[in-house]
Amino acid sequence: MFSLTGKAIVVTGGGRGIGRGIARACARAGADVVITGRSPEPLARTAAELAAIGAEHLVVPGDITALGAIDEIVSAAQERFGTIAGWVNNAGSANTADVGPMIEIDEGQWDRVVDLNFKWTFFAMQAAARAMANDGGSIVNITSRSGSQPGPMMAQYGAAKAGVDNLTATAAVEWGHLGIRVNAIAPGVVLTEESSSMSSAARRRRQVETVPLQRLGHVDDIGPLAVYLLSDEAAWISGSVIQATGGSRIPVGLLTYLYHKNKDIEV
Ligand SMILES: NC(=O)c1ccc[n+]([C@@H]2O[C@H](COP(=O)([O-])OP(=O)(O)OC[C@H]3O[C@@H](n4cnc5c(N)ncnc54)[C@H](OP(=O)(O)O)[C@@H]3O)[C@@H](O)[C@H]2O)c1
């Protein structure tokens, strides 16, 4: 069940965080895994984990915010593995320096967040679809719970992820006849190496209170769902945005916003 044996899967931003968890899950399911990202150290560490699992793998370093870099990922993956069967658009984020009260967001903050999470996800989707046009394949976009509900203190991030949800639906329609399935996973708060180091214990406690399953996500919570969507068992699933949130529907950004309005609320 849910085997990826014989499939080459690209995971953008596969060196760290959720992407690292997805890369490991794909490797455990038997995939050949291509990981990308800018920083060499996390990529090398994840590559070592993939090797320990016994997966064929390839590291393609680079900044995904350029068409040439995306082309390089495609050609390197095809040269090594032939056909690209799956592509996970995971690279994305919103640096704390780039988010804040909506009334204060400047053009640079808007561009950095929207370009990475929306524009470059679009062009990576397009490159993946072109590579899959003959044999079909599965594209999985990592969006966010923030894309389907208010995202106070991170307005342009939520809007960008809402845009990716919409692109997911449109691509599923436009590319279905090519045998290309397109789905998205919308995580709630997932603790990553980076977010763990940035977030206080008090803030995490407050976040946990919004999660019916009473814990924040960890990076290995997302990989199995990605494996399913990439597998042949998901052959009739396309155009879906699947929430992976521990049951939570309260935007954590709301807590941050309330903090700004009422400083004695512990967040
Ligand atoms: N963690 C959460 O709570 C959460 C919740 C909902 C959705 N998400 C989404 O899940 C995805 C992964 O988030 P995360 O929390 O795992 O973030 P993360 O720990 O910051 O990892 C982001 C990954 O993307 C790569 N990346 C960032 N900018 C890039 C660029 N310009 N070019 C190439 N690679 C780039 C990073 O590698 P380099 O820095 O080495 O380039 C890294 O591997 C993102 O799309 C995020 O929006 C996260």
The ligand as a Gaussian input file, in Angstrom:
#p B3LYP/6-31G(d) Opt

LIG

0 1
 N        5.889000      25.110000       9.782000
 C        4.605000      25.450000       9.754000
 O        3.984000      25.658000      10.819000
 C        3.864000      25.569000       8.440000
 C        2.479000      25.650000       8.496000
 C        1.758000      25.737000       7.299000
 C        2.429000      25.725000       6.098000
 N        3.791000      25.653000       6.062000
 C        4.435000      25.626000       4.738000
 O        5.234000      24.462000       4.655000
 C        6.354000      24.701000       3.809000
 C        7.625000      24.376000       4.553000
 O        7.678000      25.228000       5.698000
 P        8.658000      24.954000       6.925000
 O        8.001000      25.441000       8.135000
 O        9.191000      23.576000       6.856000
 O        9.783000      26.031000       6.575000
 P       11.340000      26.027000       6.832000
 O       11.704000      25.145000       7.969000
 O       11.724000      27.467000       6.877000
 O       11.880000      25.387000       5.485000
 C       11.660000      26.035000       4.287000
 C       12.344000      25.227000       3.199000
 O       12.198000      25.930000       1.962000
 C       13.482000      26.207000       1.433000
 N       13.486000      27.510000       0.800000
 C       13.074000      28.690000       1.325000
 N       13.283000      29.673000       0.455000
 C       13.839000      29.112000      -0.651000
 C       14.312000      29.602000      -1.887000
 N       14.240000      30.907000      -2.191000
 N       14.835000      28.741000      -2.780000
 C       14.920000      27.430000      -2.486000
 N       14.500000      26.891000      -1.339000
 C       13.974000      27.731000      -0.428000
 C       14.425000      26.180000       2.649000
 O       15.744000      25.847000       2.294000
 P       16.912000      26.948000       2.239000
 O       16.628000      27.972000       3.276000
 O       18.153000      26.176000       2.434000
 O       16.798000      27.492000       0.855000
 C       13.815000      25.069000       3.477000
 O       14.252000      23.808000       3.050000
 C        6.266000      26.173000       3.391000
 O        5.627000      26.269000       2.124000
 C        5.392000      26.786000       4.467000
 O        4.713000      27.940000       4.014000
 C        4.523000      25.578000       7.215000

